[in-house]
Structures are given as C-alpha cells and as structure tokens.
Amino acid sequence: SEHFKEKSKERYKIEAKNSELKHRHGYDVASSSGLSGMEMQGAVTIFAVNLKRIIKLME
C-alpha cells in the first residue's frame, strides 16, 4: 500500500543513520541500564557527531 511505501522510506533513513552511528562513531550497547540511560547515550552520541561535522565544515 501507499502507507507502507512511505513508512519504508522513512525506515531506510533511520537505519542508515543508526548504522553510521554504530560503525563510524562507536555507538554500542548502553553502558547504563534503563531506557533513560539509552536515551542519554543516544543524545550524547548524536551531539558529538554533530560537533564533529561542524568542526569539519569550519576547517
């Protein structure tokens, strides 16, 4: 269906970003337990990746 096609396009983007975070930036199993720990680790990793990109663009 059209809805499935639209959702699969969104899922592809999410999986590509997840793969980049895991393989290029070391995002791995959460070091703390619980959902809040996972969310915090994800937020910090994404923040660090964005900082790396900004610094690279400034050079």
FISE-592697 format. One record per atom (N, C-alpha, C): x, y, z; residue in one letter. Coordinates in pm, whole numbers, padded with zeros to 5 digits, always signed. Atoms other than C-alpha are relative to their C-alpha. Layout:
FISE-592697
XYZA...
This chain:
FISE-592697
+00084-00119+00000S+00000+00000+00000S+00088+00125+00000S-00072-00128+00004E+00098+00364-00027E+00058+00035+00137E-00045-00027-00137H+00126+00397+00351H+00127-00080+00031H-00118+00085-00023F+00374+00106+00367F+00122+00053-00074F-00112-00054+00077K+00590+00255+00091K+00057+00125+00065K-00044-00122-00065E+00604+00587+00271E+00077-00031+00128E-00066+00037-00125K+00696+00426+00603K+00133-00070-00026K-00125+00069+00030S+00964+00208+00441S+00109+00098-00041S-00098-00104+00033K+01134+00519+00301K+00053+00067+00126K-00042-00060-00127E+01142+00672+00648E+00088-00097+00077E-00076+00100-00073R+01272+00348+00798R+00141-00014-00056R-00131+00007+00065Y+01558+00338+00546Y+00091+00110+00052Y-00079-00112-00049K+01675+00681+00659K+00044-00023+00145K-00032+00027-00140I+01661+00580+01025I+00107-00108+00011I-00098+00108-00004E+01853+00257+00962E+00136+00045-00050E-00127-00051+00050A+02119+00440+00762A+00070+00084+00107A-00058-00082-00106K+02173+00690+01045K+00046-00088+00116K-00036+00091-00107N+02177+00410+01303N+00129-00075-00035N-00119+00070+00045S+02438+00221+01101S+00122+00091+00007S-00111-00097-00006E+02654+00534+01072E+00045+00020+00145E-00035-00021-00141L+02639+00592+01448L+00073-00120+00058L-00061+00120-00056K+02730+00232+01527K+00138-00026-00057K-00125+00040+00064H+03009+00177+01277H+00105+00110-00003H-00097-00109+00011R+03172+00519+01244R+00029+00071+00131R-00014-00082-00120H+03119+00669+01587H-00005-00080+00130H-00011+00083-00119G+03123+00375+01828G-00123-00008+00087G+00124+00012-00077Y+02760+00385+01939Y-00030-00148+00017Y+00011+00144-00025D+02720+00046+02105D-00104-00023+00109D+00092+00035-00107V+02534-00124+02387V+00009+00107+00109V+00003-00104-00103A+02426+00127+02651A+00080-00043+00122A-00083+00032-00116S+02669+00143+02941S-00080+00006+00130S+00085-00003-00118S+02389+00217+03189S-00131-00074-00031S+00123+00076+00021S+02065+00031+03241S-00120+00093-00009S+00124-00076+00008G+01716+00151+03164G-00012+00081-00127G+00030-00077+00121L+01552+00345+02887L+00060+00139+00006L-00056-00136-00010S+01666+00682+03020S+00150+00000-00028S-00143+00010+00029G+02030+00568+03007G+00027-00016-00147G-00014+00017+00145M+01988+00455+02648M-00027+00130-00073M+00034-00127+00063E+01823+00783+02554E+00112+00102+00018E-00108-00094-00026M+02101+00983+02719M+00122-00033-00084M-00115+00040+00081Q+02374+00782+02545Q-00023+00035-00147Q+00032-00034+00138G+02199+00827+02211G+00009+00149-00026G-00003-00145+00016A+02159+01201+02262A+00142+00053+00001A-00139-00045-00009V+02523+01248+02362V+00077-00040-00125V-00068+00045+00121T+02645+01041+02068T-00037+00086-00120T+00045-00083+00113I+02436+01237+01818I+00055+00141+00013I-00057-00133-00022F+02551+01565+01975F+00148+00003-00039F-00143+00007+00033A+02916+01458+01944A+00022-00010-00150A-00012+00014+00146V+02868+01355+01581V-00027+00133-00068V+00030-00131+00059N+02710+01691+01500N+00114+00098+00024N-00115-00086-00026L+03001+01871+01668L+00116-00033-00094L-00106+00041+00092K+03246+01669+01459K-00026+00056-00139K+00036-00052+00133R+03059+01772+01143R+00020+00150-00008R-00015-00145-00002I+03055+02138+01241I+00148+00037-00006I-00144-00028-00001I+03428+02137+01315I+00061-00029-00137I-00053+00035+00131K+03500+01963+00986K-00039+00105-00104K+00044-00101+00095L+03295+02220+00794L+00072+00133+00020L-00068-00125-00030M+03476+02507+00966M+00145-00001-00049M-00139+00010+00043E+03818+02379+00855E+00017+00034-00145E
